[in-house]
């Protein structure tokens, strides 16, 4: 009898804890996001041609500020980029990316990437020279509809 009461108490405690845990997104840990660009885009250190890419956080507990960019089929790692946290005023249910609109003969430069539902995103770090050039360019925000994985 004592064993069944003990099991019932343990079961109730576990159930209570599970109810009060916050809901989590399936990919929130690595923020895996599939993005398709109709035109070439600039990232720090290179230009990505038009196409589909996977953006994902490096799988480590130590540093949550490294964004990796893979090809659509995951066969090629294009870049591992150091970022800094970037804040936005309100969350959205879609992925948000921010570009610097460039002159017609240059690709738009990717500035920030925000995962759906989060206020803090990732600001890509460019060289000092590039930062000055980008500061003069007009910035635009783009909301991207994501498809559940």
C-alpha positions in Angstrom: 0.0 0.0 0.0 2.8 2.4 0.9 4.5 1.7 -2.4 1.4 2.5 -4.5 1.0 5.8 -2.5 4.6 6.7 -3.1 4.3 5.9 -6.8 1.2 8.0 -7.0 2.9 11.0 -5.3 5.9 10.7 -7.6 3.6 10.4 -10.7 1.7 13.6 -9.6 5.0 15.5 -9.1 6.3 14.6 -12.5 3.0 15.4 -14.1 2.9 18.8 -12.3 6.4 19.6 -13.5 5.6 18.7 -17.1 2.5 20.9 -17.1 4.5 24.0 -16.0 7.5 23.5 -18.3 7.5 26.1 -21.2 6.6 24.8 -24.6 9.6 24.6 -26.9 9.9 24.7 -30.7 11.3 21.5 -32.3 14.4 23.3 -33.7 14.8 26.2 -31.3 18.1 24.8 -29.9 19.9 25.0 -33.2 17.4 27.4 -34.9 17.6 25.4 -38.1 16.1 27.5 -40.9 15.8 26.9 -44.6 16.1 30.1 -46.6 15.8 30.6 -50.4 17.2 33.7 -52.1 16.1 34.8 -55.6 19.3 36.9 -56.0 22.9 36.7 -54.8 23.4 37.9 -51.2 26.5 39.0 -49.5 27.6 37.5 -46.2 30.8 38.4 -44.4 33.7 37.2 -46.5 31.8 36.0 -49.6 28.8 36.2 -51.8 26.3 33.4 -52.0 24.6 32.8 -55.3 20.9 32.7 -55.6 19.6 29.4 -54.1 18.4 27.6 -51.0 20.5 27.4 -47.9 20.3 26.1 -44.3 21.1 28.5 -41.5 21.9 26.8 -38.2 23.6 27.6 -34.9 26.8 25.6 -34.3 25.9 22.8 -31.9 27.8 23.8 -28.8 26.9 24.9 -25.3 29.9 27.2 -25.1 29.1 29.7 -27.9 25.6 30.4 -29.2 26.9 33.0 -31.6 28.3 31.0 -34.5 26.0 30.7 -37.5 26.7 28.0 -40.0 25.4 28.2 -43.6 25.0 24.9 -45.5 23.8 24.0 -49.0 20.2 22.9 -49.5 21.3 19.2 -49.4 23.7 19.7 -46.5 26.6 18.5 -48.6 28.6 21.8 -48.5 29.4 24.2 -45.6 29.6 27.7 -47.1 30.5 29.5 -43.9 30.8 29.5 -40.2 30.3 33.1 -39.1 30.8 34.7 -35.7 27.8 36.9 -34.8 26.7 39.1 -32.0 23.3 39.2 -30.4 20.8 41.6 -32.1 17.5 42.6 -30.5 14.3 43.5 -32.2 11.2 45.2 -30.7 8.7 42.4 -31.2 8.6 38.8 -32.2 7.1 37.4 -35.3 5.9 33.9 -36.2 8.1 34.0 -39.3 11.9 34.1 -39.8 13.0 37.7 -40.2 16.2 38.7 -42.1 17.5 42.3 -42.5 19.5 43.4 -45.5 21.4 46.5 -46.4 20.1 47.6 -49.8 23.1 48.1 -52.0 23.7 49.8 -55.3 22.3 47.9 -58.3 25.7 46.3 -59.2 26.3 44.8 -55.7 24.4 42.1 -53.9 22.3 42.9 -50.9 24.3 42.3 -47.7 22.7 40.1 -45.0 22.8 42.0 -41.7 20.6 40.1 -39.2 18.8 36.8 -38.9 16.0 36.3 -36.3 14.4 32.9 -35.5 10.6 32.9 -35.2 9.2 33.7 -31.7 12.5 35.1 -30.4 13.4 38.7 -29.6 17.2 38.2 -29.9 18.7 37.2 -33.2 22.1 37.2 -34.8 24.0 40.2 -36.3 26.6 39.3 -38.8 30.0 40.9 -38.4 31.6 42.6 -41.3 35.1 44.2 -41.6 35.3 47.9 -40.4 35.5 49.0 -44.1 32.4 47.0 -45.0 30.6 48.3 -41.9 31.1 51.9 -43.0 29.9 51.2 -46.5 26.8 49.3 -45.2 26.0 52.1 -42.8 25.5 54.4 -45.7 23.2 51.9 -47.5 19.5 51.9 -46.7 18.3 48.9 -44.6 15.2 46.8 -45.2 13.5 44.1 -43.1 12.1 41.0 -44.7 9.7 38.5 -43.1 10.1 35.0 -44.4 7.4 32.4 -44.2 8.8 29.2 -42.8 7.6 25.7 -43.5 7.5 23.3 -40.5 10.3 20.7 -40.7 
